[in-house]
Amino acid sequence: MRLNGKVRAYIGFAVKSGKIKYGIDNIAAAKKIPDLIMLYSGAAQRTVNNTNLYAQKVSCPIILLDEPPLEGRDCKVLGVYEPELAKAILTNI
């Protein structure tokens, strides 16, 4: 799935407000469950497997992307920790 401008703007809002965690290890170690996980399909198989297992374990929606979620950053997995932004991303994707 490709990201449109609106979804990129929502991701930018989440980054600026500090409602994002980068990487499955940081997401899994967080005390709070993410409202949405975004996974880049080009990630390593181990990352994909760990992300899918974690998302199933905590019943979190996961979006598989055809491109990295953040430009200029080597990030394969994002966790969104703001319910309204997660809902807006899911609605506009």
C-alpha positions as CSV (number, residue, x, y, z in Angstrom):
1,M,0.0,0.0,0.0
2,R,1.3,3.4,-0.9
3,L,1.1,6.5,1.3
4,N,-0.7,9.6,0.0
5,G,0.0,13.2,1.1
6,K,-2.7,13.2,3.8
7,V,-1.4,10.1,5.5
8,R,2.2,11.4,5.4
9,A,0.9,14.6,7.0
10,Y,-0.8,12.6,9.8
11,I,2.5,10.7,10.3
12,G,4.3,14.0,10.5
13,F,1.8,15.2,13.2
14,A,2.5,12.1,15.2
15,V,6.2,12.5,14.9
16,K,6.1,16.2,16.0
17,S,3.9,15.4,19.0
18,G,6.1,12.5,20.1
19,K,3.4,9.9,19.6
20,I,5.6,7.6,17.5
21,K,8.0,4.8,18.4
22,Y,10.5,3.5,15.9
23,G,11.4,-0.2,15.5
24,I,9.6,-3.3,16.8
25,D,12.0,-3.7,19.8
26,N,11.1,-0.2,21.1
27,I,7.4,-0.8,20.4
28,A,7.3,-4.1,22.2
29,A,9.3,-2.7,25.2
30,A,6.9,0.3,25.6
31,K,4.5,0.1,28.5
32,K,1.6,1.3,26.3
33,I,0.1,-0.7,23.4
34,P,0.2,1.1,20.1
35,D,-3.0,2.2,18.4
36,L,-1.5,1.3,15.0
37,I,1.6,-0.4,13.6
38,M,3.0,0.5,10.2
39,L,5.4,-2.1,8.6
40,Y,7.5,-1.6,5.5
41,S,7.3,-4.7,3.3
42,G,11.0,-4.4,2.5
43,A,12.0,-5.1,6.1
44,A,14.0,-8.2,7.1
45,Q,11.9,-11.4,7.5
46,R,12.7,-11.6,11.2
47,T,11.4,-8.0,11.7
48,V,8.2,-8.9,9.7
49,N,7.7,-12.0,11.8
50,N,8.3,-10.3,15.1
51,T,6.0,-7.4,14.2
52,N,3.2,-9.7,13.1
53,L,3.5,-11.8,16.3
54,Y,3.4,-8.7,18.5
55,A,0.4,-7.2,16.6
56,Q,-1.5,-10.5,17.1
57,K,-0.6,-10.7,20.7
58,V,-1.8,-7.2,21.6
59,S,-4.6,-7.1,19.0
60,C,-3.3,-4.0,17.2
61,P,-4.1,-3.2,13.6
62,I,-1.1,-3.4,11.3
63,I,-0.6,-1.8,7.9
64,L,1.8,-3.3,5.3
65,L,3.4,-0.6,3.2
66,D,5.2,-0.7,-0.1
67,E,7.5,2.2,0.8
68,P,9.2,3.2,4.1
69,P,6.8,5.2,6.3
70,L,9.3,8.1,6.8
71,E,11.4,9.7,4.2
72,G,15.0,10.4,5.1
73,R,15.0,7.9,8.0
74,D,15.9,4.2,7.9
75,C,12.8,3.1,9.7
76,K,11.0,-0.1,8.8
77,V,8.4,-0.2,11.6
78,L,6.4,2.6,13.2
79,G,4.1,2.5,16.2
80,V,1.5,5.2,16.5
81,Y,0.4,6.0,20.0
82,E,-2.4,8.5,19.4
83,P,-5.9,7.0,18.8
84,E,-7.2,9.9,16.7
85,L,-4.2,10.0,14.4
86,A,-4.3,6.2,14.1
87,K,-8.0,6.3,13.2
88,A,-7.3,9.1,10.6
89,I,-4.5,7.2,9.0
90,L,-6.6,4.0,8.8
91,T,-9.5,6.0,7.3
92,N,-7.3,7.7,4.6
93,I,-5.1,4.8,3.6
